Amino acid sequence: MNIAVNGRSKSARTPGWYWLAVSIVGFALVLSGCDKHEEAAASPKGVLRIAIGNENTFEYMYADYFAAKFPELEVQIIPTEGIYGPGKKPLQELTKLIDQEKPDLLFTSSFDYEKLASQGKLYDLSALIEKDRFDLDNLLPAAVDYLRIKGQGSIYGLAPKFTNSVLFYNKELFDRYHIPYPTDQMTWADMFRLAQRFPAEGGKGERVYGFHMGYMSSPQDLADYIGQAQGLGMIDAEGKKLLMQTDSWKRIYQLVMDGYRSGVLQWNYMPGKTRYEKEDVEAEDLFSIGRTAMTISNEGQLNALRQRGAAFEWGMVGTPSADPGHTRNPNFYLSPIYSINAQAEHIKSAWEVIKYFNGAEAARIEAKTSNDLPVRKAFAHEMDGHSLEPFYQVKYEENVQSSYNENVPGTFFEKYNSIAKQQVDAMLTGEVTIEQGLQRIQEQGQQALDEAYAAEVK
């Protein structure tokens, strides 16, 4: 296999690396055999144009697999790293790149997948899936639902792994204070009531908290997170109108403010912090050192517990929601999603690559080398004796309010965050009521949004 970037060609790996890749794949096949459909497909030949961050990204993540599984493919890398930067709108830049460079295979984010599919930029895989009898039935149903809903009924991509969040809890702290463990399908109010039962004693540097989430720079961050979990949007779908002065947002801010005022919650505010060193990361993760009874986090928390040598007993349940019968989790994402350009020249080769990386053989190998959550649940292993089942107890429901809108001028958010922080501080001290603070955020935020759009026109 050769890799070419902007016309510059080179070998993917030295022979030693190539045979290492072959041995990895061969070992997995000896253990459990390969899928019949995968085995029957001839190895594709010729050119395959791949849009991905850069050559190093491909080398690190995929080159060994391609060398072993697709040795006769000539991979041409189309770097996408240039679509990001000050003043750029990544989706527009990506669309332009697809039209101009004509890649065959795309690695899309959840946001890009939905938008590109709606613009007709992605190839509908439904017929290929049916023709090759690709086994969707063995994939996490929420993942298939996600792809279909975002594709408006069609499937324009497949993803081998996902991320999701659960509520982690420290069993030893609950036992020490004779507090019942959290359960699935709690409301946010239920969870906060549990947190309030832990004593709020001691200084900030040593006390135990009932609940803590890392990387919350202010109470506003937690309120925004809960709002997203409940399907609320800060701005309307067109990106023109602020939506903060509602009863739903008022209830959320009341819940959060009560938690911080009472001392049940705390945060580390580090203004201007853009880079987190090892000690900063550890300071944000109070759960792994046994100083908070509950936290909400994704599968990365499992590695943090292991790396920091957590000796206490812990468990996992589903995340809270606004109502006890909830099924949606706002932190459920598929990434990357393997898709084909609707105008691709090498559709067959791209499809063979997608099938492989989303098939049983690749999942089997990844399960031995990665701690990611496989969409193929059969390959989800336990972590230090803990079942990963809570991560898989998720259903995908469309959230009518997106947490991100590319239409909104980037200059707006810095101004809005300043306005919101000022009002949140005033709410905390009692200078203004929750209702008054949200009214000011609505009015001043709307003015900032209008001014940001006006500045774009000039």
N, C-alpha and C positions, 0 to 999 in steps of 0.2 A: 504494500500500500504506500502511495505517495501522498504527501500533503503539499498543497500549493496555496500561497497567500499572495494575492495581488500579482499573480503571474510568476511568483518565485517558488520553485518546486524543490522539495527535499524528501528524503526517506523519513517515514514516520518514526522508526526506531532502529537502533542497531540490532544485529541478529540476536544478541543476548536478550534484549528487551522483548523482541518478538517471541522467542521461545519461552520466555517467562509468561507472557500473555497466553500463549497456547497451552502451557501447562496448567495455568489457573482454570481455563475453560475446560480442559480435558479432565482435570481432577473432579470438577463438579459433575461432568457427564458420567464419569465412571461410577460416582456415588449413586446417582439416581436416574441416569438415562436422560435423553432429550425428548422433547415433545415431538410427536409424529408429524404434525404440521410444519414445525420448524425444521425437522430433519429432511422433509421432502423438498423444501425450497432450495433451488440451486443458488449458489453464492453469486450475488450480482456483480457485474463487471462495468467498467467504464467510469465516467465522471459523476460525482455527486457534489453539488454545491451546497455548503452548509453555512447558514447565518448564525454566528455565535460570537460571544464577547471578543475574543482574539485567539491567536494561535496557541498561546500558553494555556488558555482555558481548555481548548480541545485536547491538547497534549496531556494535561493533567487528568481530565475526566474521562476521555473517550478513546484516546489513541491506541491503548493496549487492546481494548475490546475490538476496535476496527482491524487492527493488525492480525488478530487471531480469527475473527469471524468473517471479516470482509477484506481479505488480503488483495483482491483484484480490483478494488475500488480506488479510483484516484480522487481523493478528497480535496476540494477547493474551498478554502476558508474565506468567508465574507465577514470581516470584523464588524460588530455592531457597537463597539465601545464608543464610537464617535457620535452616537445619537444622544448621548447625555452631556450635560454641561450648562453653564449659566445662559439663561435666555432661550434654551432649546425646549421643545415639546417632544419628548421621546417617542410618543406614538406617531406623531406626524413624521418625524425623522425616520422611524422604522418603516412606515408605509412608503415613503420616498425611496428608501433603500431597496425594499422589495420590488418596486416598480423598475428601478434603474439597474440593479445588480442581478435580479432574477434568481434568487437562491432556490434550491429544491426543498431542503429541509430547514425547518425553523424550530427554535426552542423558545416558546412563548411563556410569558407570565399569565396569571389568571386574568388580569386586566386586559393585556394585549390580545389574548385568545378571544375574549368576548367581542372586543371592538373590531378586530381584524375579520372575524367570522361575519359580523353584521355588515362589513364593507365589501364582502365577497372576495377577500384576499386569500382565504384558506380553502383547501380542497376537501370536499365532503368524503369522509372515509367510510360512510355507511355501507356502500356497495362492496368495497374491498373487505370490510369486516365480515359481511355475509358470505361473500365468495370463498374466502379462506377459512371460514368458520372460526374466526378468532374468538376465544372463549371469554366473552364479557361477563358470563355468569360467575366466573371465579374472581372477579374484581370486586372491590368494596362498592356496594350499591350506591353509596353517597357520591363516590367519585364519578360513576357513570351518569348519575342524575345531574351532577354538577356540569359535566361536559355537554350533556344534551340540553339542559336549561340555558346555559350560556350560548349554546349553538342554535337556540330557537328550534329545538326538535331534532337537529342533526348532530352528528359527532364529527368534529373537525380536528380532533387530536386525541392522543392518549398520554397518560402520565403514569410512570411506574411507582411514584412515591407521593406522599402527602404529609401535611403538617396539621396538627390539631392541638388544642389545649384542654387540660383537665384541671380539676381542683386537687392539689396535693395537700395532705394533712399529716401532721406529726402525732402518731398514736400515743407516744409517751407523754406529750404535753396534755393531751385530752384526758389521759388516764390520771395524770398527776392532779389535775384540778376537777376530776370527776364530772367531766362534761361529755355528753354523748357525741359520737363521731358524726361528721357531716354525711349526708346521703345524696343520692342522685335526685335530680329534679327539684333542688331547692330554689327558692327565689333569692334575689339579692338581699331582701330584707331578712330572710331566714339566716343567710350566711353572716350578715352583719350582727344579728342578735347572738349568734354563736361566738363571734369574735369579741363582743362586749362582755362575755362571761369570764374572759381571762383578766387577771389583775393588771391594772395600768400603773405598776410600781417600778421605781428605779429610773436611772438616767437613760438618755437616748442611746448611749453606747453599749449598755449591757442588759436592758430590760427585754422581756418577752412580749411580743405583739400577738394579738389574736389573728390578724390578717396583714399581709404585706405583699405588694407586687413591686418588683424591681423596675428601674428605669422610668419611674413616675416623677417628673420634675416638679409637679405641683398637683394639688387636688383636682385641677382642671383636667389633667391627663386621665385620672381615674374616672371622672365624670364622662369624658369623651369615650373612654373604653366601654363603660356600661351602656352608654347611649348607642354605640355601634352594636353591642350585643343584643340590644332590643330592636334593632332595625331602624334607628333614628338617623336622620341626616342633619348635618349642620347647615347645608346649603341645598337648594332644590336641584332637580335633575338638569336644568338648563344652566346652573351655575350663576344665576343672577339674583337670587333672593335668599337672605339669611332666614333660618327657621328655628331660632333659639328661644323665642318667647312662647313656649307651649307648656301645657300642664305636664306632659311627659318629662320634658327637660327639668321642669321645676321639681318634680318628685325625685329625680336622680340627684340633682344638686343638693336638695335637702338631706338626702340619705348620706351623701359623701361629706357634706359640711358637718353634719352631726357626728360622723365618725372621726373626723380630724379634730373637731373642737373637744371631744371627750377624751382624746388621747389614745383611742383604740387604734388609730391609723397614724402612720408617719411617712415622710418621704425625705429623700436627700436632694435638696435643690442645689444644682451645680450650674449656674448660668454660663452660657457660652461653651459648655462642655461638648466637644465633638469627638474626642478620642478617649476611649476607656482603657486604661492600663489594667494589669492583672489585679492590683489591689482595689481598683474602682469596681471591677466586675464582682469581686468577692464581697465588697461592701453592699452591693445591690442585692445579693443573694442571701438574705437572712435565713431562708428556710433550710438551706444545706448545712448551716452551722447550728441548727436547732433553736433559733431565736424568734421564730414565728410559727404559730400553730397551723396556719393555712396560707397557701399561695396559689395563684393561677399561673400556669406556665405550660409550655409545649414540651415535646419529647426531649429537648435539650436539657431539661431539668434532671432527667435520668443520668446523663453524663456528669452533670455538676455534682450530684449526690455521690457518685462513685469517685470522682476526682478529688473531692474534698473529704473523703473518708467518713461520710455520715454513718454513725453507729446506731442511731435510733431507729425504731420501727416506724414505718410510714405507709400510707395507703393513698389510693386515688379514687375519685368519683367524678361524675360529670360536672361541668361548670354551671353556676347559677344562671337564672334568667328572670324575666319579668313575671312569668307565670309558671306554675308548677308543672304544666304539661308540655313544656317546651321541647323542641327537637333541634332547633337551629343552633349552630355554634359559629360565631363570627370569625373565629380563628382557623376555620377549615379552609385550606388552600391546596391546590395541586401545583407543583412547580418542580422542574420545568414540564411544560406540555409539549410533546413532540407533534408538530403539525407539518403539513405539506403546502407549499405555495400553490394557489389555484392555477397559476400559469407555469408550473414547474415543467421542465423538459424531461426530467428523469423521475417520473412518478413511481414507477415500479421499484426502482432501487431505494428510493426514500421510504416506501412502504415496507420493504423488507427490513430496513434498519429500525423503523418504528416497531414492527412486530417483534423483532428480537429483543430490543431494550424493554419492551412491555410484556415479554413472555416469561414463561416459567424458568427457563434456563438462566436468564440474566437475573431474575429475582432470587434464584437459589445462590448465585455467586455473591450478589450484593448482601444477602443475609449473613454471609460469613465474614464480610469485610466492612460493613456499614451499620450504623445504629439508626438509620433513617426508618421511617414507617412505610413498609411496602404496601402498595394498593392491593397486591395479592396477599390476602390475610394468611393464607396457608404457610407463608414464609416469615410470619411475625414471631420472633422468639421471645422468651421471657427475659426480663432484666433483673438480675440478682434475686430471682425467685418471685418476682412480681409479674403477673399477667399484664399484657398490654391491652387487654380487652376494653378498658375505659376509653382508650383513644379511638376504638372502632365503633363505639356506641354513638354514632352520629348519623343524622339524616340531613341532607342538604335541601334547604328551602330558599327560594330566591328572596334576597333582601332588596326591597324596592328602593332603598336609599343607599347609594354607594358611598364608601368612606373616602373615595378619591374622585375628583373631577378635573380632568386635564384642561377644561375650558377656563377654569378660574385662573386669573393672572397670578404668577408666583409671588409677586410683590405684596399681594394681599395678606398672605398668611403671617408674615412677620409682624405686620401692623395689627392684625386680628389677635395674635397671641399676646401682644403687649396690652391691648385693651382688655382681653379676657383675664389676664393675670392681675391687672389692677383691680378689676371688679371682684375676682375671687378672693383676693387679699382683704378687700373691704367686707365681703360676706363673712369671712372667717372671724374678723374682729367685731362683727356686729355693727359696723358703720352703716351698712345698708342691709335690707332684707334680701332673701333669695329672689323674690319677685322683682324688687328694684334693681338688683344686680343684673338679672337676666334682661330686663328692659333696657338697661344701659348697654349691655353687650349687643343686643339686637339693633338698637339705634345707631350706636357708634360703629359697630361692625358693618352694618349696611352702608353707612356713609363711606367707610374705608373700601368696601367692595366696589361701590360705584366709582370712587376716585381711581381705583386700580384699573378698571375698564377704560375710564376716560383717558388715563395716561397712556394706555396701549394705542389709542387712536391717534394721539399726537405724533 
